């Protein structure tokens, strides 16, 4: 899997850009028209049931195995399922460290620009969706926070195409590169503290 960052829909200086207040409405109509904002209660019920039964099965396995090093083999599974349970409960994960932020003294951003420009998606397969709880589709999740999680992947091509039409960059990156970008940003913002600590300890 490529770990490069792809930016789709960067504006051409000669392109006309719609006023910020009107950019989101056409996308919202399209998404509603496809039924992507309709509740998916059965999907959530199935996931929540699995999130209760699977850890119960692992804990039962630990009890049955007893006092043995073999129980350590079940620990990673329990950790992954615990993280997925947290995703289900929280239903929001943020991978936007180091993204653009609006200039308080500059042009006011509408909903579409504010959510798309301050988020990035993480590319991947259905397995990536499973491990990250579907929240690797951060742009779609921020635009439509009440959208059922399994519909985020379905909304992605609509959002990407709309961003390209209105000239808004749509950023996607690989999983490893997303961590690299976040760590680089944390390193950057921590630089003044490191400098201060070095001066204090000398």
C-alpha positions as CSV (number, residue, x, y, z in Angstrom):
1,X,0.0,0.0,0.0
2,X,1.4,3.4,-1.0
3,X,2.1,5.7,1.8
4,X,2.2,8.9,-0.2
5,X,-0.3,11.7,0.4
6,X,-2.7,12.4,-2.5
7,X,-4.4,15.8,-2.8
8,X,-7.3,15.8,-5.2
9,X,-9.1,18.9,-6.3
10,X,-6.5,21.6,-5.7
11,X,-7.9,24.8,-7.3
12,X,-6.6,26.2,-10.5
13,X,-6.0,29.9,-10.1
14,X,-8.2,30.5,-13.2
15,X,-11.1,28.5,-11.9
16,X,-14.2,30.3,-10.5
17,X,-15.0,29.2,-6.9
18,X,-18.5,29.4,-5.5
19,X,-19.1,31.5,-2.4
20,X,-18.3,29.4,0.8
21,X,-22.0,29.4,2.0
22,X,-23.3,27.7,-1.1
23,X,-20.6,24.9,-1.6
24,X,-22.1,22.3,0.8
25,X,-25.8,22.4,-0.2
26,X,-25.4,20.5,-3.5
27,X,-23.3,17.8,-1.9
28,X,-25.9,17.4,1.0
29,X,-28.7,17.0,-1.5
30,X,-26.8,14.3,-3.4
31,X,-25.9,12.4,-0.2
32,X,-29.5,12.6,1.1
33,X,-30.8,11.5,-2.3
34,X,-28.7,8.4,-2.1
35,X,-30.1,7.6,1.3
36,X,-26.7,7.7,3.0
37,X,-28.0,9.6,6.0
38,X,-30.7,7.0,6.8
39,X,-30.3,5.1,10.1
40,X,-28.6,1.7,10.0
41,X,-29.8,0.3,13.3
42,X,-29.4,-3.4,12.3
43,X,-25.7,-2.8,11.4
44,X,-25.0,-1.1,14.7
45,X,-26.9,-3.8,16.6
46,X,-24.8,-6.5,14.9
47,X,-21.5,-4.7,15.6
48,X,-22.4,-4.0,19.2
49,X,-23.4,-7.6,19.7
50,X,-20.1,-8.8,18.2
51,X,-18.2,-6.3,20.4
52,X,-19.8,-7.8,23.5
53,X,-19.6,-11.5,22.5
54,X,-16.1,-11.6,21.1
55,X,-14.4,-10.2,24.3
56,X,-16.6,-12.5,26.4
57,X,-15.3,-15.5,24.3
58,X,-11.7,-14.3,24.8
59,X,-12.1,-13.9,28.5
60,X,-13.6,-17.4,28.6
61,X,-10.6,-18.7,26.7
62,X,-8.3,-17.1,29.3
63,X,-10.2,-18.7,32.1
64,X,-10.2,-22.2,30.4
65,X,-6.5,-22.0,29.6
66,X,-5.7,-21.1,33.1
67,X,-2.3,-20.3,34.6
68,X,-0.2,-20.5,31.4
69,X,1.9,-18.3,29.1
70,X,-0.5,-19.2,26.3
71,X,-3.0,-16.7,27.6
72,X,-0.7,-14.0,26.3
73,X,-1.6,-15.1,22.8
74,X,-5.1,-13.8,23.5
75,X,-4.0,-10.4,24.7
76,X,-3.5,-8.7,21.3
77,X,-7.0,-9.9,20.2
78,X,-8.5,-8.4,23.4
79,X,-6.6,-5.1,22.8
80,X,-7.9,-4.8,19.2
81,X,-11.5,-5.6,20.3
82,X,-11.2,-3.1,23.1
83,X,-10.1,-0.4,20.7
84,X,-12.9,-1.2,18.4
85,X,-15.4,-1.0,21.3
86,X,-14.0,2.4,22.0
87,X,-14.6,3.4,18.4
88,X,-18.1,2.2,18.6
89,X,-18.8,4.2,21.8
90,X,-17.0,7.3,20.7
91,X,-17.9,7.2,17.0
92,X,-15.3,9.9,16.3
93,X,-11.6,9.7,15.7
94,X,-9.4,12.5,14.6
95,X,-6.4,12.3,12.3
96,X,-6.2,16.0,11.5
97,X,-3.0,16.9,13.4
98,X,-0.9,19.2,11.2
99,X,-3.7,20.1,8.8
100,X,-4.6,23.5,7.6
101,X,-6.5,25.8,10.0
102,X,-8.5,28.9,9.1
103,X,-6.9,32.3,9.5
104,X,-9.0,34.2,12.1
105,X,-8.3,37.4,10.2
106,X,-8.9,35.9,6.7
107,X,-11.8,34.7,4.6
108,X,-14.5,33.0,6.6
109,X,-14.8,29.3,5.7
110,X,-18.1,27.6,5.1
111,X,-19.0,24.2,6.5
112,X,-17.6,22.3,3.5
113,X,-14.2,24.1,3.5
114,X,-13.8,24.0,7.3
115,X,-14.4,20.2,7.5
116,X,-12.5,19.2,4.3
117,X,-9.5,21.4,4.7
118,X,-8.9,20.5,8.4
119,X,-9.2,16.7,7.9
120,X,-7.5,13.9,6.0
121,X,-8.7,10.5,5.0
122,X,-6.6,7.3,5.4
123,X,-6.6,5.1,2.3
124,X,-7.1,1.4,2.7
125,X,-9.3,-1.7,2.2
126,X,-12.2,-3.0,4.1
127,X,-9.6,-4.4,6.6
128,X,-8.5,-0.8,7.3
129,X,-12.1,0.2,7.8
130,X,-12.5,-2.6,10.3
131,X,-9.3,-1.8,12.3
132,X,-10.0,1.9,12.4
133,X,-13.8,1.5,12.9
134,X,-14.5,3.2,9.6
135,X,-13.3,6.4,11.0
136,X,-10.4,6.5,8.4
137,X,-13.0,8.4,6.4
138,X,-12.5,11.5,8.5
139,X,-13.6,14.0,5.8
140,X,-17.0,12.3,5.3
141,X,-17.4,11.8,9.1
142,X,-16.8,15.5,9.8
143,X,-19.1,16.7,7.0
144,X,-21.9,14.3,8.0
145,X,-21.4,13.4,11.7
146,X,-24.7,11.6,11.9
147,X,-24.1,9.4,8.9
148,X,-24.0,5.7,9.7
149,X,-20.4,4.5,9.7
150,X,-20.8,1.8,6.9
151,X,-22.1,4.6,4.6
152,X,-18.9,6.7,4.9
153,X,-17.1,4.7,2.3
154,X,-20.0,5.0,0.0
155,X,-20.1,8.8,0.4
156,X,-16.4,9.2,-0.3
157,X,-16.5,9.3,-4.1
158,X,-19.4,11.8,-4.0
159,X,-17.4,14.1,-1.6
160,X,-14.2,13.7,-3.6
161,X,-15.9,14.6,-6.9
162,X,-17.7,17.5,-5.3
163,X,-14.5,18.9,-3.9
164,X,-12.8,18.6,-7.3
165,X,-15.8,20.5,-8.9
166,X,-15.5,23.4,-6.4
167,X,-11.7,23.4,-6.3
168,X,-11.2,22.3,-2.7
169,X,-8.2,20.0,-2.0
170,X,-9.3,16.5,-0.8
171,X,-6.4,14.9,1.1
172,X,-5.8,11.2,1.4
173,X,-2.8,9.4,2.8
174,X,-1.7,5.9,3.8
175,X,-1.9,4.6,7.4
176,X,1.8,4.7,8.1
177,X,2.2,8.2,6.5
178,X,-0.7,9.5,8.6
179,X,1.2,8.5,11.8
180,X,4.4,10.1,10.3
181,X,2.6,13.3,9.6
182,X,1.1,13.4,13.1
183,X,4.4,12.7,14.8
184,X,6.2,15.3,12.7
185,X,3.6,17.9,13.7
186,X,3.9,17.0,17.4
187,X,7.7,17.2,17.1
188,X,7.3,20.7,15.5
189,X,4.9,22.1,18.1
190,X,7.1,20.7,20.9
191,X,10.2,22.4,19.7
192,X,9.9,25.5,22.0
193,X,9.5,23.2,25.1
194,X,12.6,21.2,24.2
195,X,14.6,24.4,23.7
196,X,13.3,25.7,27.0
197,X,14.2,22.4,28.8
198,X,17.7,22.4,27.2
199,X,18.3,25.9,28.4
200,X,17.0,25.1,31.9
201,X,19.2,22.0,32.3
202,X,22.4,23.7,31.1
